[in-house]
Amino acid sequence: MTPDEDWHDERNRMDDDAKNAYFREKDEREAKAKAVTEKHCPTCVCGRRAPVQGDQTKGPGTISWAEHELAWATYAARHGSSQSAEEIAARSGFGYTEVILLLGREPETWVPVGRGGA
């Protein structure tokens, strides 16, 4: 049996939930990899920032555009890309806790509004 045939046999044995979870995670990984490798400007050191809405944990602030795009890549993989990273930023950005959930960690580039954040 070739590796391709073996993969197809294994894939056919997976139940629908497992298949969906596998492909959803695969799509997330691919979207994140694309966001990391595609620069939004030629030098990618333009200093562009995206707003972050305040919540119970932190007040309003901003994160680097690159970190915003990483969060958006996860968002788009989970919920679709009907709202672009640009549109979300124009609508006051993600919430602070939402950014943590999307990145899987606290944002590294967050600064509060008034301290270089806007």
Secondary structure, DSSP 8 states (H G I E B T S, - for coil): --HHHHHHHHHHHS-HHHHHHHHHHHHHHHHHHHHHHS-SSSSS-S--EEEEE--SS--SEEEEHHHHHHHHHHHHHHH-SSS-HHHHHHTT-EEHHHHHHHHTS--SS-EETTTT--
